[in-house]
Amino acid sequence: MGVKLSSRKKRSEKTFDELIYELRNSNSEKVRYNAARVLGELGDSRAVEPLINVLKNDKNGSVRLYAARALGELGDISATPHLIESLREDRNVDVRVRAARALGRLGGEEVVEPLVEALSDENSQVCITATDALIEIGPIAVNALIESTQHKKVNVRCDATRALGELGDTKAVKPVIKMLKDEWVNVRIYAVTSLGKLGDTEAVPALIEVLKNEEENELVRAGAAAALGVLRDQKALLPLRELIMQADELGELEDTALKAFKKIMAANWQNVPGAVNKKVSTK
């Protein structure tokens, strides 16, 4: 049975066996990585073992990259330990990125630890991809990410805090609240954003404290205002109103606070004194 693939440049027709032969034997790295790419697209599990061999042994980084991508597409968990090895040991940044992405697709508890380790990779793209992979894996990554919020590297704390917000598990609320005291402003920005995404009003008092702290970075305070708007707890109405009223003119912070105020009023208009039977417009 032939394999027909169309591309912008040309149309090719090769059998599965021909692709495997090229993957194993061609002297051209372009031919080998194209064979790996096509084998991933085919979805035939017979390609898993040859692709693993290429991932481990091919001297060309582009070929190993496409092998890692193909193994993620094929979805066979037998590739997991080999992709973990590539994530940890391959000198080629792009291979590590693709290995991280593939592990996110394969999932499983065994991939959590190596992906968390990759948050401290020397290359930022590997760190970002590992974070996204942990988000893709889901709830089983939460505990490891909570531990990572205490990592000595600031980028690891940033990535872990961001991921916890995306995962939406409320057991992360208290650990993320602690990140509001982090010495690095980027971590605090991720913390306020994640608290809004986690959707738990337990975070409201801590966010109000950030909002009222005039010594805090304005982006962090604006993020806290936005998060309060998402949470829609009427306890935030007074501090938001005070911030708005104290301003001589509305900057980004005050504008964000005003939008949050309107959202909370719209959600709580029946319970706000003086607003009974009159819904507040958010326009």
C-alpha positions as CSV (number, residue, x, y, z in Angstrom):
1,M,0.0,0.0,0.0
2,G,1.4,3.3,-1.0
3,V,1.5,6.5,1.1
4,K,0.3,9.6,-0.7
5,L,1.1,13.0,0.8
6,S,0.7,16.4,-0.8
7,S,2.8,19.4,0.0
8,R,3.4,22.9,-1.5
9,K,6.5,21.8,-3.2
10,K,5.9,18.3,-4.4
11,R,3.7,15.2,-4.1
12,S,5.3,11.9,-3.0
13,E,4.2,8.3,-2.9
14,K,6.2,5.9,-0.7
15,T,5.4,2.7,1.1
16,F,5.7,2.3,4.8
17,D,8.7,0.0,4.2
18,E,10.4,2.5,1.9
19,L,10.1,5.2,4.6
20,I,11.5,2.9,7.2
21,Y,14.4,2.1,4.9
22,E,15.2,5.7,4.3
23,L,14.9,6.5,8.0
24,R,17.5,3.8,8.8
25,N,19.8,4.0,5.8
26,S,19.8,7.3,3.9
27,N,23.0,9.3,4.0
28,S,20.9,12.5,3.6
29,E,19.7,14.0,6.9
30,K,16.9,15.7,4.9
31,V,15.6,12.4,3.6
32,R,15.9,10.9,7.1
33,Y,14.0,13.7,8.9
34,N,11.3,13.8,6.2
35,A,10.9,10.0,6.6
36,A,10.5,10.5,10.4
37,R,8.0,13.3,9.8
38,V,5.8,11.3,7.5
39,L,6.0,8.2,9.7
40,G,4.6,10.3,12.6
41,E,1.7,11.5,10.4
42,L,0.8,8.0,9.3
43,G,0.0,6.8,12.8
44,D,1.4,3.3,12.3
45,S,2.7,1.9,15.5
46,R,5.2,-0.3,13.7
47,A,7.3,2.9,13.3
48,V,7.8,3.3,17.0
49,E,10.9,1.1,17.4
50,P,12.8,2.5,14.4
51,L,11.9,6.1,15.5
52,I,13.2,5.4,19.0
53,N,16.4,4.1,17.6
54,V,16.8,7.2,15.5
55,L,16.0,9.4,18.5
56,K,18.8,7.7,20.5
57,N,21.4,7.3,17.9
58,D,21.1,9.6,14.9
59,K,23.9,12.2,14.8
60,N,21.8,14.9,13.2
61,G,19.7,17.1,15.5
62,S,17.0,17.7,13.0
63,V,16.5,14.0,12.5
64,R,16.2,13.4,16.2
65,L,13.8,16.4,16.5
66,Y,11.4,14.9,13.9
67,A,11.7,11.5,15.5
68,A,10.7,13.0,18.9
69,R,7.8,14.8,17.3
70,A,6.7,11.6,15.5
71,L,6.8,9.6,18.7
72,G,4.5,12.1,20.3
73,E,2.1,11.9,17.4
74,L,2.1,8.1,17.5
75,G,1.1,8.1,21.2
76,D,2.8,4.9,22.2
77,I,3.9,5.0,25.8
78,S,6.8,2.6,25.1
79,A,8.6,5.8,23.8
80,T,8.2,7.6,27.1
81,P,11.5,6.6,28.8
82,H,13.5,7.4,25.6
83,L,11.9,10.8,25.3
84,I,12.6,11.5,29.0
85,E,16.3,10.6,28.3
86,S,16.3,13.0,25.3
87,L,14.7,15.8,27.4
88,R,17.4,15.4,30.1
89,E,20.5,14.7,28.0
90,D,20.2,15.8,24.4
91,R,22.5,18.7,23.7
92,N,20.3,20.0,20.9
93,V,17.8,22.6,22.3
94,D,15.2,21.8,19.6
95,V,15.3,18.1,20.4
96,R,14.7,18.8,24.1
97,V,11.8,21.1,23.2
98,R,10.2,18.5,21.0
99,A,10.8,15.8,23.6
100,A,9.0,17.9,26.2
101,R,6.1,18.5,23.8
102,A,5.8,14.8,23.0
103,L,5.8,13.9,26.7
104,G,3.0,16.3,27.3
105,R,1.0,14.4,24.7
106,L,1.9,11.0,26.1
107,G,1.1,12.0,29.7
108,G,1.3,9.7,32.7
109,E,2.8,10.2,36.2
110,E,6.3,9.1,35.1
111,V,6.7,12.2,32.9
112,V,5.9,14.7,35.6
113,E,9.2,14.7,37.4
114,P,11.4,15.1,34.3
115,L,9.2,17.9,33.0
116,V,9.4,19.7,36.3
117,E,13.2,19.3,36.2
118,A,13.1,20.8,32.7
119,L,11.6,24.0,34.2
120,S,15.1,24.9,35.2
121,D,16.6,24.1,31.7
122,E,19.3,26.6,30.6
123,N,17.1,27.4,27.5
124,S,13.9,29.4,28.1
125,Q,12.0,27.7,25.2
126,V,12.5,24.3,26.8
127,C,11.2,25.8,30.1
128,I,8.1,27.2,28.5
129,T,7.4,24.0,26.5
130,A,7.8,21.9,29.7
131,T,5.4,24.2,31.5
132,D,2.8,23.8,28.7
133,A,3.3,20.1,28.7
134,L,2.6,19.9,32.5
135,I,-0.5,21.9,31.9
136,E,-1.5,19.5,29.2
137,I,-0.9,16.5,31.5
138,G,-3.4,18.0,34.0
139,P,-4.2,17.4,37.7
140,I,-1.4,14.8,38.3
141,A,1.1,17.6,37.9
142,V,-0.4,19.9,40.5
143,N,1.6,18.7,43.6
144,A,4.9,18.8,41.8
145,L,4.1,22.3,40.6
146,I,3.2,23.5,44.1
147,E,6.6,22.3,45.3
148,S,8.2,24.1,42.4
149,T,6.8,27.4,43.6
150,Q,9.6,27.3,46.2
151,H,12.4,26.7,43.7
152,K,15.5,28.9,44.0
153,K,15.3,29.9,40.3
154,V,12.9,32.7,39.6
155,N,11.9,31.4,36.2
156,V,10.8,28.1,37.7
157,R,8.7,29.9,40.2
158,C,7.1,32.0,37.4
159,D,6.4,28.9,35.3
160,A,5.0,26.9,38.2
161,T,2.8,29.7,39.3
162,R,1.5,30.3,35.8
163,A,0.8,26.5,35.3
164,L,-1.1,26.3,38.5
165,G,-3.5,29.0,37.4
166,E,-4.1,27.2,34.1
167,L,-4.7,23.9,35.8
168,G,-7.4,25.4,38.0
169,D,-7.1,23.1,41.0
170,T,-8.1,25.1,44.1
171,K,-5.7,23.3,46.3
172,A,-3.1,25.6,44.7
173,V,-4.8,28.7,46.0
174,K,-2.9,29.0,49.3
175,P,0.5,28.2,47.7
176,V,-0.1,30.8,45.0
177,I,-1.2,33.4,47.6
178,K,2.2,32.9,49.2
179,M,3.7,33.9,45.9
180,L,2.3,37.4,46.3
181,K,5.2,38.0,48.7
182,D,7.9,36.8,46.2
183,E,10.8,39.2,45.8
184,W,10.5,39.1,42.0
185,V,7.8,41.2,40.4
186,N,7.2,38.7,37.5
187,V,6.3,36.0,40.0
188,R,3.9,38.3,41.7
189,I,2.3,39.2,38.3
190,Y,1.8,35.5,37.5
191,A,0.4,35.0,41.1
192,V,-2.4,37.6,40.8
193,T,-3.3,36.4,37.4
194,S,-3.4,32.8,38.5
195,L,-5.5,33.6,41.6
196,G,-8.2,35.0,39.2
197,K,-8.1,31.9,37.1
198,L,-8.3,29.6,40.1
199,G,-11.7,31.2,40.8
200,D,-11.6,30.8,44.6
201,T,-12.8,33.8,46.8
202,E,-10.4,32.7,49.5
203,A,-7.8,34.8,47.6
204,V,-9.9,38.0,47.8
205,P,-8.4,39.4,51.1
206,A,-4.8,38.9,49.8
207,L,-5.7,40.5,46.5
208,I,-7.2,43.5,48.2
209,E,-4.1,43.8,50.3
210,V,-2.0,43.9,47.1
211,L,-4.4,46.4,45.5
212,K,-4.1,48.8,48.4
213,N,-0.3,48.6,48.7
214,E,0.9,51.8,47.1
215,E,4.5,50.5,47.3
216,E,3.7,47.5,45.1
217,N,4.5,47.5,41.4
218,E,1.6,49.0,39.4
219,L,1.3,46.0,37.1
220,V,0.9,43.7,40.0
221,R,-1.8,46.0,41.5
222,A,-3.6,46.2,38.2
223,G,-3.4,42.4,38.0
224,A,-4.9,42.1,41.4
225,A,-7.7,44.5,40.4
226,A,-8.4,42.4,37.3
227,A,-8.4,39.2,39.4
228,L,-10.9,40.7,41.8
229,G,-13.1,41.5,38.9
230,V,-13.0,37.9,37.8
231,L,-13.8,36.6,41.3
232,R,-16.7,39.1,41.6
233,D,-16.7,39.2,45.4
234,Q,-18.5,42.3,46.7
235,K,-16.0,42.7,49.5
236,A,-13.7,44.2,46.9
237,L,-16.1,47.0,45.9
238,L,-15.0,49.5,48.6
239,P,-11.2,49.2,48.1
240,L,-11.7,49.4,44.3
241,R,-13.9,52.4,44.7
242,E,-11.5,54.1,47.0
243,L,-8.6,53.5,44.6
244,I,-10.6,55.0,41.7
245,M,-11.8,58.1,43.7
246,Q,-8.3,58.9,45.0
247,A,-6.9,59.2,41.5
248,D,-6.6,62.6,39.8
249,E,-6.9,60.9,36.4
250,L,-7.5,57.3,35.4
251,G,-4.3,55.5,34.4
252,E,-4.1,51.8,33.6
253,L,-4.4,50.8,37.2
254,E,-7.5,52.9,37.8
255,D,-9.1,51.9,34.5
256,T,-8.6,48.2,35.4
257,A,-10.1,48.8,38.8
258,L,-13.1,50.6,37.3
259,K,-13.7,47.6,35.0
260,A,-13.4,45.2,37.9
261,F,-15.8,47.4,40.0
262,K,-18.4,47.3,37.2
263,K,-18.1,43.5,36.9
264,I,-18.6,43.0,40.6
265,M,-21.6,45.4,40.7
266,A,-23.2,43.7,37.8
267,A,-22.8,40.3,39.5
268,N,-24.0,41.5,42.9
269,W,-26.5,44.3,42.1
270,Q,-29.3,42.7,44.1
271,N,-27.2,42.6,47.3
272,V,-25.6,46.1,47.1
273,P,-27.4,48.8,49.2
274,G,-29.1,51.3,47.0
275,A,-29.0,49.1,44.0
276,V,-32.1,47.0,44.7
277,N,-34.3,46.5,41.6
278,K,-31.8,48.4,39.5
279,K,-29.2,46.4,37.7
280,V,-25.9,48.2,37.2
281,S,-24.8,48.6,33.5
282,T,-21.3,47.3,32.7
283,K,-21.1,49.5,29.6
